[in-house]
Structures are given as C-alpha cells and as structure tokens.
Amino acid sequence: MTRPTIDDIARSAGVSKSAVSFALNDRPGVSPATRERILRVASEMNWRPHKAARALGGARADAVGLVVARPAQTIGAEPFFGLLLAGLQAGLSARSVALHLMIVEDTAAEIEVYRRWTSERHVDGFVLVDLQHRDKRVPVLEDLGVPAVVIGGPSGHGTLPSVWADDREAMLSLVDYLAALGHRRIAHVAGDEAFHHTRRRIRALKDASRRLHLVDAVSVPTDFSDAQGASATRALLSSPQRPSALIFDSDVMAVAGLAVAAEMGVAVPAGLSVVSFEDSLLTRIVHPAITALSRDTFALGGQVAAMLLAAIDVPGSVRDVQSATPRLTVRESTRAPYHDRRA
C-alpha cells in the first residue's frame, strides 16, 4: 500500500489541500467542523507526517538517540545496560518520547550517526555513554548544537551537561575495605582503558596502594567481556605472586572470574577474595554471592531521561549532577587472606 498524501485526504474529505494543511498543522483558516472531519479522515487513512517534511518544518521527532560503540554481544550480556535502558525508556515514555538505540563498531561510526540523525531531525537529543579520555564525540555534539546529556565525569565532557558518580571514591572504598581485611596483593580486572571512568579507577588504585603500603596493586585492562575477564583472571592466578583479592569492573567479568578460580582449584573466599564494581542479580545468584558496589541503575536511567527532556525543552537550562556514590554491599566472596586469619 502506498503512503496516503494530503491530496488523498483532501479528496476523501471533500476540501482543498490548503484546508488539509491548515487542519493537520493546527493552524487557523478552517472551521471546527471541517477541521474535525479532516482529522477523522486522516486518522482513518492512517496518515503520518513525512520525516523530511517534519524536519523542514522544525517539528520535534519525539525521540532521543543512544548510540553505543561496543560489541553487541558484550552489551547484551551486561545487566547494567539493560537496567539503564529500562530506566531511560521509563522516563521517556512518561512524555511519549521514544528511545532510538543503535550499536556501532567504533567511535567514527558513532559520530557519523550523530551527524546523520541530527541532519534528518531523527531525534531531539542524545545520551552519550562510555565517556572517553579526550573524547572526540564531545566537540562534535557541541558543534551540532543538539541537546545531549553525558553519563560520566566529572570532567572531559566540555560544555555538555553530565550525570556522574565518583568512581574514584568508590574504588578507594573497595581498596580500603580489602586492606582492612589484611589483603596486600590486590589486582584490578579493569574495563577499556580509553574510558574516562576506567582511568579514574586505575589511578585510584595506584594512589591507594601508596597510601596503604600494599605489596602489589595492578590493573589489567579488558573489553568488559566475560572472555577477556576470564583470561585476565587466569593470568593473574597463574603468576608466582598471586593476588589475594581481585576487583572486577563489571559483574559479568566477576562471575567469569569466579568460574576460573573454581577451575584452577582456588577457593573463594578462603584462597581468594572477589569484588565486583557493578551489582546485579548475577552477583547474588552465584555461589558464593559476590561482594559488590551497589547503586540504583534503573533510577540513574530515569534521572538521565529527565535531564535530557529538560535540556530539549529549555536549551542551556541543565547543569551537571553528581549521583550517589555506589555503596559497598558485603557478601560471601570476601574475607581476610588465609595467613591473616586466626585459628
């Protein structure tokens, strides 16, 4: 079936094309009865405004965009992204605004989507995730002049407003806890080193290592996948000076690391303490349940949605917001290292 046109509506309603245009665009020039008849005919014909015409007319798209440059399989396995998306969509749905999600191969492809969707008026704004060190996407969005909210900070996002949690403070709380238990060899199975939050966590571990006089504190960057998390765990547990505690940047990697420890005959927590930087159902259903940093990711998504909608309604009205620092939830995967425990 072909797309119905204004001509079709005019013929069916028995009016001129100008009258149809006035009615569909809510402009004066037709009587209430005629307007009602035109709108009824348009609805019966399932007429929708053409995207190009909407763009030329400056109409809102009633949609926002989220473009992610990560392997689709990795994102699909992460509960964090699922909860974030759910919170975003819940916040947007309250205003009948859609969320357009696209997963791409790299940053260059992501930037191209930003340019295309902006020129086509495909969306009214963007949510930017995985803030990077010297992020090339930030100046592009600034130049495009489209409303955008960044998840990440507290710096590196230019003039774009952001919602950020203190990853440094969160990492310090983890290391302080492990050190208080008696751990002196702590390893960090980190995420992508290009990401702003990964760098802050790595730096925090180094700083805490000096302050707490740890024997060893090393970070191993990965792509956040369970495969690389498992590989990094295997290498760390095979080293001559094996760490007594592992901090994982995601719950998926923490569960993979737990499986590797079992495979290698390293008991958790008797021979190894395991901590996750993200908390989800995954960390609670495994045995032993994993100590983790907890936060309300669904609520974070809703907060970002509210900020972006406000930025779309009144450009320049939104400022940076610091969300609550993730809190430590202690479970069965951590205890003092064997040599420090009393008989």
Long-range contacts (C-beta under 8 A, 24 or more apart in sequence): 3-50, 4-42, 4-45, 4-46, 4-47, 8-45, 8-47, 9-38, 9-41, 9-42, 9-45, 9-47, 12-41, 12-45, 13-37, 13-38, 13-41, 24-49, 25-57, 51-120, 51-121, 51-122, 52-120, 54-121, 55-120, 55-121, 58-121, 59-121, 60-124, 60-312, 61-121, 61-122, 61-123, 61-124, 62-96, 62-97, 62-98, 62-124, 63-97, 63-98, 63-99, 63-100, 63-122, 63-123, 63-124, 64-92, 64-97, 64-98, 64-99, 64-100, 64-123, 64-124, 64-125, 64-126, 64-127, 64-305, 64-308, 64-312, 65-99, 65-100, 65-101, 65-102, 65-113, 65-114, 65-117, 65-122, 65-123, 65-125, 65-126, 65-127, 66-99, 66-100, 66-101, 66-102, 66-126, 66-127, 66-129, 67-101, 67-102, 67-103, 67-104, 67-110, 67-113, 67-114, 67-126, 68-101, 68-102, 68-103, 68-104, 68-110, 68-129, 68-130, 69-103, 69-104, 69-105, 69-106, 69-107, 69-109, 69-110, 69-130, 70-103, 70-130, 70-223, 70-224, 71-223, 71-225, 72-103, 73-225, 74-223, 74-224, 74-225, 75-103, 77-225, 77-226, 77-252, 78-224, 78-250, 78-251, 78-252, 79-251, 79-252, 79-278, 79-280, 79-281, 79-282, 80-250, 80-251, 80-278, 80-280, 80-297, 83-280, 83-297, 83-298, 83-301, 84-129, 84-151, 84-297, 84-298, 84-300, 84-301, 84-304, 85-301, 86-298, 86-301, 87-297, 87-298, 87-299, 87-300, 87-301, 87-302, 87-303, 87-304, 87-305, 88-127, 88-301, 88-302, 88-304, 88-305, 89-301, 89-305, 90-298, 90-301, 90-302, 90-305, 91-301, 91-302, 91-303, 91-304, 91-305, 91-306, 91-309, 92-305, 92-309, 95-309, 97-124, 97-309, 107-132, 107-136, 107-137, 110-137, 111-136, 111-137, 111-140, 114-140, 114-141, 114-144, 114-146, 115-140, 115-144, 118-144, 118-146, 124-312, 125-149, 125-308, 125-311, 125-312, 126-308, 127-151, 127-304, 127-308, 128-152, 128-157, 128-160, 130-192, 130-195, 131-156, 131-157, 131-162, 131-195, 131-196, 131-197, 132-156, 132-194, 132-195, 132-196, 133-194, 133-195, 133-196, 133-199, 135-196, 147-308, 147-311, 147-312, 147-315, 148-308, 148-311, 149-304, 149-307, 149-308, 149-311, 149-318, 151-300, 151-304, 152-195, 152-196, 152-197, 153-196, 153-320, 153-322, 154-320, 154-322, 156-196, 161-307, 161-311, 161-318, 161-319, 161-320, 161-321, 162-320, 162-321, 163-300, 163-303, 163-304, 163-307, 163-320, 163-321, 163-322, 163-323, 164-320, 164-321, 164-322, 164-323, 165-295, 165-322, 165-323, 165-324, 165-325, 165-326, 166-322, 166-325, 167-197, 167-200, 167-201, 167-204, 168-200, 168-201, 168-203, 168-204, 169-204, 169-325, 170-201, 170-277, 170-293, 170-325, 170-326, 171-200, 171-201, 171-204, 171-205, 171-208, 171-247, 171-277, 172-204, 172-207, 172-208, 173-293, 173-325, 173-328, 174-247, 174-275, 174-277, 174-293, 174-328, 175-204, 175-205, 175-208, 175-209, 175-212, 175-214, 175-217, 175-247, 176-208, 176-212, 177-328, 177-330, 177-334, 178-245, 178-247, 178-273, 178-275, 178-334, 179-208, 179-212, 179-214, 181-245, 181-273, 181-334, 181-335, 181-336, 181-337, 181-340, 182-336, 182-337, 182-340, 182-341, 183-214, 183-244, 183-245, 183-273, 183-336, 183-337, 184-213, 184-214, 184-215, 184-216, 184-244, 184-337, 185-214, 185-215, 185-216, 185-217, 185-241, 185-242, 185-243, 185-244, 185-245, 186-214, 186-216, 186-217, 186-243, 186-244, 186-245, 186-246, 186-247, 187-216, 187-217, 187-218, 187-219, 187-220, 187-236, 187-243, 187-245, 187-246, 187-247, 188-217, 188-218, 188-219, 188-220, 188-246, 188-247, 188-249, 189-220, 189-222, 189-229, 189-232, 189-233, 189-236, 189-246, 189-247, 189-248, 189-249, 189-253, 189-257, 190-219, 190-220, 190-221, 190-222, 190-249, 191-221, 191-222, 191-223, 191-224, 191-249, 191-250, 192-221, 192-222, 192-223, 192-224, 193-221, 198-249, 201-249, 201-277, 205-247, 215-241, 216-241, 216-243, 218-243, 222-249, 222-253, 224-249, 224-250, 224-252, 224-253, 225-252, 225-253, 226-252, 226-253, 226-255, 226-256, 227-256, 228-253, 229-253, 229-254, 229-256, 229-257, 230-256, 230-257, 230-259, 230-260, 232-257, 233-257, 233-260, 233-261, 234-260, 234-264, 237-261, 237-264, 237-266, 237-272, 238-264, 243-272, 244-271, 244-272, 244-273, 244-337, 245-272, 245-273, 245-274, 245-275, 245-334, 245-337, 246-272, 246-273, 246-274, 246-275, 247-275, 247-276, 247-277, 248-274, 248-275, 248-276, 248-277, 249-277, 249-278, 250-276, 250-277, 250-278, 251-276, 251-278, 251-279, 251-280, 251-282, 251-283, 251-290, 251-292, 252-282, 254-278, 254-282, 254-283, 254-290, 254-292, 255-282, 255-283, 255-286, 255-290, 258-286, 258-290, 258-333, 268-333, 269-332, 269-333, 269-334, 269-335, 270-335, 270-338, 271-338, 273-333, 273-334, 273-335, 273-337, 274-333, 274-334, 275-333, 275-334, 277-326, 279-326, 279-329, 283-331, 284-331, 287-332, 288-331, 288-332, 288-333, 289-331, 289-332, 289-333, 290-331, 290-333, 291-328, 291-329, 291-330, 291-331, 291-332, 291-333, 291-334, 292-328, 292-329, 292-331, 293-326, 293-327, 293-328, 293-329, 294-326, 294-327, 294-328, 294-329, 295-323, 295-324, 295-326, 295-327
